[in-house]
Amino acid sequence: MEARNNVKEHPWHPISASHRQFMELHTHNRLGQFLRFMMFLFIGTSLWAQNDSIKLKNNDLLVGEIKTLSKSVLTLKTSYSDKDFKIDFDDVVSISTSKLCVIQLTNNTRITGRMKSLSPNKARIIDNDGVSFEVAIRDIGSAMYLPTSLVNVNANE
């Protein structure tokens, strides 16, 4: 070991070559950990973005983005399929949406809000003012998401 400034170099001394190699290896390992964390965070948030869910009579749980509900057919887009699922709404026992949508009940009542499952065959619709309505799932006639531009306009009023 060579001496530098009258200090005997120790393998783990901050200015030793072996310490520099250790730190380079340690820093590289930290970079790998950071990249794995960022990848996990990115994948996790992209999956979280699809947080509409429906549960079917056969207990299948489908997670994705509800595109439309019209004429007793629910259209669901998922990350794990190239094609949208078309589901007979009579097979749905629970439903939850993440974004604002216009929901029309079978009695022609329209509510702008989000749906959350309460129990099998029941849902809670929470409107813009925070008022909640409990409805039977079979009473939901149609649903369609509001375009983002309309949601932002409504939020400013």
Steps between C-alpha positions, in 0.01 A plus 500: 500500500626839415505795730330822406558814709675294765185290549531127458237391249250257637284294259183676624649843541288755309779577258617143435464334161309204644253736669448683170429165330260406781317834465478464121349154541269621779390802295428276200291274725307803633432613144358156422281515810378846403418388145312194627304723740411746222388216272284357780354846564425556130337160451308535825357838409408391148304209647348727762377732223262223394295486813152435370391156605209268449419169660296244312252239622767230456727700742739615225643842583593715200707815540541756226327805364127492442445657160121491481194334638216509253214269405595254776854457363801622696819565301822463701853578380780314678878507481513124452290481183527667160122500461242654730281258695126514430317377808130436547410741780260242648813299597645789707456482879725792601647804329742780597617792286791736552400797286190713472236359273143575405283219630145459381273283708219292352248757635679764280667675797845631401780534754854623436731324742708196586372151578626289789387149588312462824409135495405247236244655265516844669705810419546845646514792261673807642424819308710818461355648820584192705138386520476124480227287352462129562372312196450143393741409221210385281364861522806641322397547137807664349825666595755702307813681616508876475775634273791639701439849359146504646617370836755784524237760405259367764773504766562873442137600550 
